[in-house]
């Protein structure tokens, strides 16, 4: 009788250990699978961003404020591609840099008066950043020209917000 109880306890302990090991292994596998899915989404996003930046690079030489509307539409589509995919990237610093670059590209027509084309500066910096990210290097320092353009964009957005704010307050009354 005592041997049967000891045998039963051994079976229960073995079954419990086996069940726990199976559950733990399944949990680890799910975590690994989710990590792989996230990495795949990030790879796809970085590929789409790189392709859009390459297309913008080739398009930028054809941009001028008097250019045909289809060039502007193409640029807007490509900027939107970058904006759409940037949210998948894991690096907050990279998301901020790419966001700043796309803001410069959105406002390129009103950012004249500086040496070089605003789109050229933005796409060059964005390309350097995405390259460093893919090589797992630190992002390069933001070039002075890009920083100045980004600050100009922030000032333009603040000015637009300030003009909208009084109008919204009048509507609230």
Order of alpha helices (4+ residues) and beta strands (2+ residues): alpha-alpha-alpha-alpha-alpha
